[in-house]
Amino acid sequence: MNSAAAASLILHPALILIAGALLLPLLRGTARNVAVLSAPTLALVALWLLPEGRLWQLQWLDYSLAPLAVDKLSRLFATIFVLMAIVGGLFALRQQSRLEIPAAFLYAGSAIGVTLAGDLITVFLFWEFMAVGSTLVLWSAGTPGAWAASRRYVAIHLAGGVILFAGITGQILATGDAGFHAMRADSIATWLILIGFLINTGAPPISAWLPDAYPEASWSGTVFLSAFTTKTAVYVLLRGFPGTEILVWIGTFMIFYGIVYALLENDMRRILAYSIVNQVGFMVVGIGIGTEMALNGAAAHAFAHIIYKALLLMSAGAVLAATGRRKCSELGGLFHSMPLTTICGTIGALAISSFPLTSGFVSKSMVTQAAADGHMQAVWLLLAAASAGVFLHAGIKFPWFVFFQKDSGLRPPDPPPSMRWAMILFAFLCIALGVWPDPLYALLPYAVDYAPYTAAHVITQLQLLLFSGLAFFVMLDYLRRTPTITLDVDWLWRIAGPVAARSFRDALRITRAGLNEQLLSGRQAMADSIARHRRPDGLLLRSWPTGGMALWVMVMLLAYLALYYLR
Amino acid sequence: MKHRHWLDDQGNVQTLWRGFLVLLALTVVAGFFVDMHPHFEIERWFGFNAAYGFVTCLLMIVGAKFMGFFLKRPDSHYSGDQRDE
């Protein structure tokens, strides 16, 4: 074992963050704030000190496990997760709940654990810890809505975990190898693994868990939730199922699902939650296309997405913390008193729309380019329409209805410094990565041969986006917000399931009552007849006269005689 | 309110609108002067991306409206499942 491997024995970045999570509840005041910022920073340093390779190896039963394995892809995802923990921790410093940041660090640490896992068993362990951490983040909001949502959320994720576990067990039994490599969805086991992964991306048919749960967290909790679960799922798909064609169509569905539902939505954070499904859809399409360009694009887009989505949700969180309102129909005109939040939110909105000079432009376009390179015209046309649709449903809709549109008369101030700096940092990164993408490209798993800033690409993108903006304002009347929600498949488990369970329970009760009644009357009749025969002068207990006895004995003897002759 | 924001002035908003329309026109006109490297035949049409962006967005809005017609509910629809049973 060389010295680097020896150092890595103590410094698993995921364990540093999880240890930090366990330590935080013991600290108070400045010490706690310092710990919040230094635990993930330490994890970042540890991560970048690790050499590539399978660093921790151990034998368990007959399988060789690698709880710490590093390559370019895992380092890229672990880096953005740690970065998210640092800036998210900064944003959440003033959160009243003492549970939230430790829970978020457990959650982030587990996500990093998945990205650094070299075998399926470690993946599964951290996968489940992630479900626990995220549920705790949701819980710590402390509202009845969050409590109810967290129960639905954990039910879905535990079910997903069971499916994943069944798949992993089957795969290990079939191959005898616990390693986490690229697989093909060609057996029941690999399909179960794929389904387990897809549930966490927010794929159909149960995308609804995401927009149901995430917007119920606290103003800072949603920022954490937006980053880890779905992007860890993107990571495991990237490593496990690159080039699986069905992912192209699943991703396309997610893209348009996100757009349509976000267009109909009134809750500002639920709009952004739908747009997570939409953006993850682009990544899933990239993984499905499976060329080096497409996989690079999916990875880069995940990196850029975590930053701008967190930025958008931070600006929404700042509005929620200041006003206590989350519905677009009750907001508007906030640019008057929250200029910094407005600017940061708008930068996030431009980045998610892939405007030139923002991070989305240099990452998402790699996926579209891969579709064009592969001569997949239908996919390319759908992706182009979707790019315009992203600007429509998130890029303009979110800032317009929250910060502009009508004047709601609200004049809340910009948030306190810790929240402001978190937003400024991420807004800076959105622009910096867009202007200077080379550092991001250097982190990608494959060598990048792509120049985002050609005149043709910039003009094409501007045409798509600006005319999408025109469509928004032309159709503004149709987009006016109403205090409504849109039914989704979660209707099945929120309304139909309980109703079915209740009517089954009622039917059971009625049947049981009927059965009881019949049994009771039967038993009564039996008891009556027993009592009748065994009363003092009932048939069986009556005292019989001696003559009667003699008569019966004679009958018996006669019968015996008759039988004797008949024999 | 002590002072009005420059965006509260309708005149400025008008100017912004005009600027936006000029920008739209410019992006389309720019197609004449730049080699657009089309990947597919359909991209060779003049102003394809502009028209495509506009029309697909209209379709998405109309499609969403149509779906909303069947699937929209008041936002108190799920208030029942917040209680603990």
Interface residues (C-beta under 8 A of the other chain):
Chain A: P144 G145 A148 F256 I259 V260 Y261 L263 L264 N266 D267 K327 F335 H336 A372 D373 Q377 W380 L381 A384 A385 A388 G389 L392 F404 R411 T454 A455 A456 H457 I459 T460 L462 Q463 L464 L465 L466 F467 S468 G469 L470 A471 F472 V474 M475 Y478 L479 T482 P483 T484 I485 T486 L487 D488 R494 I495 P498
Chain B: M1 H5 L7 F20 L23 L24 T27 V28 A30 G31 V34 D35 M36 H37 H39 F40 I42 G47 N49 A50 A51 Y52 G53 F54 T56 C57 L58 M60 I61 V62 G63 A64 K65 M67 G68 L71 K72 R73 P74 D75 H77 Y78 D81 Q82 R83
